[in-house]
């Protein structure tokens, strides 16, 4: 099975590839700064599992409620919120250079 890899430079190109759930996406250009911000807030699978087990599952519900409340007051556009959530939920992020990131589909690791 060959891994499909594409390079995107605009938000529109990224949105198309996220909707297609492309295996690997290299993000270059202006939107790479947004990817850097998402990477700062993304936990790896081990940390996420530890949080879930450690809180007895209640932490997930609390996190969901806090995220919904923050979405109400977040001035970011709906399109940007959708992109952010898709990246955060479906992809692991790896920095390739100062201006480029690799988004790797998480389900390929399982």
N, C-alpha and C positions, 0 to 999 in steps of 0.2 A: 504494500500500500504506500503510494507516494504522498508526501505531505505537500499540500498546495501552499505556496508562499507568494504574497503580493506586497508591493510597496505602494503606500498612499502618501499624498502630500497635502490633501485638503480634507476638511471636515466632511464634505459631501461624499468623497471617495471612501472615507472611513466608514460612514454610515451604511453605504452599500455593502461593503465587505463584512461588517458586523451583522447585518441582516442575513447575509448568506452563510454566516458562521464559518468563514474561511479559516483553515487550519492555523496559518501563521500570517500575521500582518506586520510589516515593518512600517512604522510611522515616522515620517520625516517632516521637517518644516515647522510652520507656526503652531500646529496643534500638538507638537511634541511637548510643549510646556504644560499643557493640560494633562497629558499622560503622566508627566513627572509628579504632578499634584495627586493624581489618582494612586500612583505607586506608593506615595508616602502613607496613604491611609489604608492600603490593602494588607491584610494579614495573610500569612501563608496557611496552608491546610492544617498543619500541626497546631498552630496557635488558635485557629478557629475551632478545631475539635477540642482542644484543651479548655477553651472558654465555654463551649457548649456543655461538655461533661462536668466541668467544675461548677457551673451554675445550675446543674440539674435540668437544663433545658429552658429555665426561666429567663436566662440572659438573652436568648434569641428573641423571645417575645418583647422584652424590654427594649432591645436594640431596634426591633421593627417599629415599635411605638415612637421611639426617639427619632428615627429616620423619617417617619411620616410627618411628625411635628416639625422637623427641620425643613422638610420639603415645602410646607405651607409658607414658611417665612423666607425661603431661599429665592432671591431675585433672578436666578439663572433661568434661561428659557427652557421650555419643555423638551425641545430637541436635544439640548446639551445635557439635561438630566437623564434622558433616555440613553444617550451615548455613554455617559458616565456609568450608569447602572449595568449596561450590557458589558462594558469592559471589565468592571469590577467583579461581576458575577461569573462571566464565562471565560475570562482570559487571565493567564499569569503574565506579568510584565517583567521584561528584562531590558536593562539599559545597554544599548550597543555602542553608542557614542554620546557626546554631549547633546547632540541634536537629533538622535534617533533612538527608537525603542522597538523591541520585538514583543508583539502580543502573541502568545501561544495558547491555543485552545486547551483548557484544563482537561476536558474529557479524553484527550489523546494520551494523557498520563495514566489513565486507569486501566 
